[in-house]
Amino acid sequence: MKRSAIVFCSLLLAARLAEGAQEWPQWGQNPRHTGSSSAVGQTATHILADVVYDPFVDAEKADPFAEGDLLVHYQVPIIDGNDIYMMSKGGQYTDITHWDTQTWIEKRLRWQGGNLVEKWSYTSDWYPVPFGTPANGPFWEPVFHPALSGSVLYVPGAFGAIWKLDKLSGGVLAHIQPFGSDPDTFTLGPLTVDGGGNVYYQVMRFKHGNPWGSNVEGSWLVKVSSSGQVQTATFASLTPGVPQANDKCQGTFNTNQLPFPPSPDAVAPLVTCGVQRPLINLAPAVANDGTIYVATVAHFSDRTSFLVAVNNNLTPKWVASLSERLNDGCDVLVPPSGTPGGCRVGAHVGVDPATNRPGSGRLIDDSTASPVIAPDGSIILGTYTRFNHVQGHLLHFSSTGQFLNSYLFGWDTTPSIWAHDGTYSVILKDNHYSDVGSYCNDPSLCPPDRTASTPSDPEAYFLTQLSPNLTAEWTWHNTNQLSCTRQPNGQVTCVSDHPQGFEFCVNAAVVDAHGVTYVNSEDGNLYVVQQGGTLRESLFLDLALGAAYTPVSMTSDGKIVTQNDGHLFIVGN
């Protein structure tokens, strides 16, 4: 074995030992968010358990704003031996703009006698940030997400606090409340626990009565040790040298100037940046050397975003811009200029048509994409881009903050890492969407039917494996066209009504010890895809059109724990 491979394997083993024996304690499985399991996954042949965790799904999809979709982000099931910790919801559903009439409950479910048996439940005082505006903030219900560390389960709370629970009894061990009881202060996103038992999370304080139209009044990265010692750092202190609140940042052309850009050398207007602040659904990542990775966005300019490296004492290490990293806009991923969906005739090749500048990785609050730390220490982050049919881009940075490369999908995905043969591969969903136009919402200029506007890149839905330099190693194309429904008697009936297939509705997949990937899809199937891009098997759960992006986890004996339409499923042999 080569020395490099020996060092690589030693580092990987040390990282896994440091994370302990708990199979899936947090978002992305570990503090690096690699979504990988040392288990060998079972065959997806039987539904072993089915538990409802969101009783409001029908009301959520019937909400006029949702238009039949399920606009909710859900926790990854946390696994510890025979125990599964999973959120549930109570209270009442009012409408999509008033999330705070619901309550969030964490439950301990135990695999016992072939069933999931509830052992305790804990109702948190946590509630989500306010509903967004057309220009800013979330439209999908934000995620409530605990993390497990040894004998303790940490649960998000209200006012920028977290609760420390005994994992076996659900009893409260401590209420960690660094910010008092200000109702405009919110605990954000999934909690992260490192190998030393330190908990990391993000907090934001809004201006009362105007959360999205005014600058936020404060935002913090919080570190809590296993003994309860609290450290905080403002995001202002972690992002030296970035544009300030009243500076001017990249804006976009007005829609009355379509097609974009208005002329080959047109300059888009500038907008007030706003303060740099954390994202609503992002989980901090922690590297083996203790470096913490978060991302920030200008409150009024999502094209002004940064990947931020933080030392373990919460001092800044480096800040890397996501702006103007891409050169694959007009006449590259956008249809030919002058054709339907294309840029204006004469546009410069590769620019983002909305700005006439190189494309930027945008960070928006409706995404759960979190930093992933690869075995070589580099960082991969999913971002949003509109000009490639809202597929977004993965952006890849070195451990010292240099931009390395990108891939042309990155929307709401935390990719999985399969470490093998002294190297690694990156595995992610790869949706080529339709019904969104190429870069604008005018159907006469940007036809929503992707097949008509981009015949060389039609609507299609893939699972893709990438090399460390983000080039494709293989893809698997989901060609299923059948919408199926499970009847009350268990019979499944199907109709062929999706000629281009169904998108993958997974934001964090599982890859097992052999590189086999487990993903769910809007067609209601759990798919199991082997190395090389061949389908091993699939199992129908239930149709979930417009479903939320839901994560998957795996037990130590290879059972797959997945979600669909507000149900938690245990799947295996």
Sequence and secondary structure as in RCSB ss.txt:
>XXXX:A:sequence
MKRSAIVFCSLLLAARLAEGAQEWPQWGQNPRHTGSSSAVGQTATHILADVVYDPFVDAEKADPFAEGDLLVHYQ
VPIIDGNDIYMMSKGGQYTDITHWDTQTWIEKRLRWQGGNLVEKWSYTSDWYPVPFGTPANGPFWEPVFHPALSG
SVLYVPGAFGAIWKLDKLSGGVLAHIQPFGSDPDTFTLGPLTVDGGGNVYYQVMRFKHGNPWGSNVEGSWLVKVS
SSGQVQTATFASLTPGVPQANDKCQGTFNTNQLPFPPSPDAVAPLVTCGVQRPLINLAPAVANDGTIYVATVAHF
SDRTSFLVAVNNNLTPKWVASLSERLNDGCDVLVPPSGTPGGCRVGAHVGVDPATNRPGSGRLIDDSTASPVIAP
DGSIILGTYTRFNHVQGHLLHFSSTGQFLNSYLFGWDTTPSIWAHDGTYSVILKDNHYSDVGSYCNDPSLCPPDR
TASTPSDPEAYFLTQLSPNLTAEWTWHNTNQLSCTRQPNGQVTCVSDHPQGFEFCVNAAVVDAHGVTYVNSEDGN
LYVVQQGGTLRESLFLDLALGAAYTPVSMTSDGKIVTQNDGHLFIVGN
>XXXX:A:secstr
  HHHHHHHHHHHHHHHHT S SB STTSSTT   B SS    S EEEEEEE  TTHHHHHHSTTTTT   B   
  EEETTEEEEEEEEE    TT GGGEEEEEEEEEEETTEEEEEEEEE         BTTBS SSB     EEET
TEEEEE STT EEEEETTT  EEEEE TTTT TTEEEEEEEEE TTS EEEEEEE  TT TTTS  SEEEEEEE 
TT  EEEEEHHHH TTS  TTSEEE    GGG SSSSSTT    EEE   EEE TT   EE TTS EEEEEEETT
EEEEEEEEEE TTS EEEEEE TT B  IIIIIS  TTSTT   TT  TTEETTTTEEB  B  TT     EE T
TS EEEEEB STTTT  EEEEE TTS EEEEES  TT   EEEEETTEEEEEEEEEE  SS SS S TTTS S H
HHH TTS SEEEEEEE TTS EEEEEE    EEEEE TTS EEEEE  TT   B  SS EE TTS EEEEBTTSE
EEEEETTTEEEEEEE    TT      EE TT  EEEEETTEEEEEE 
